């Protein structure tokens, strides 16, 4: 590419980028009919963190389905000011493959949730284990119900 070609290409790329950005921002506002875009449940940084939870230690069992059938894990966590300060997952697998995934999950979960508001937890895959997170999320919902102030 010659120097003059490069000089002409830069403004064209910038124009294309602005056009694309304008198109994408129009999509985010809703379709051309004026109907608002569908909303998703709030999670993570957008989650409603106004619920208050009693400080303390909690435990719950979470169940999920694996290709080998029903599985479960036991989740123990400590809350202080709605923040997870400690978490331990006890494995309860029915076969060696599930045991391996549960062990990997148990070994990596603290790095994902400790220090976060319990209402903002978004656990989907930990250390290569994705199915175990379903049991974890179920246990967290039980813990939240048990710890809720009011």
Phi, psi and omega in degrees: 000132180282166180300317181293326177294319179294321180294324178284329183291324183300310179296325179294319178296318180296318178296317179297320180294318179296318179298314179297317180299317178297319178295315181293321180292330175293324178294323183292334183280346181129176180276176185291346179285350181092355179288139180292152177293145178297148181254149178257156175300143181288133176217168175058228184296337181269358185293148175285114182255022183282344178295145179246138182239145179289131176298146176146186180259140183223154177218146177204154175261135176245134181248151179202167179257134173243171177301340180265006179114194182291138180226165177209159173223158176249126181249126174241129177217159179244133178246138172221113182061039181070003180261135176286118181255345178200147176212139176224131176248125176260125183282154182208053188278154179261353179206164185298323180294313178297321179301318179298314180293320178295321177298316179298317179299310181301324180286339184248353188292324182302319180297336182272332190238334182295132181093000181249151173297135184300332179283351182254005182293129177230077183264116178238323179211130179228123176051039178088355181258118180254327182290324180300330181298332176297317176295322179297313180299320178297316179297321179297319178298320177296316179297316179300318179295320180291325186270348185302130177281134175119000000 
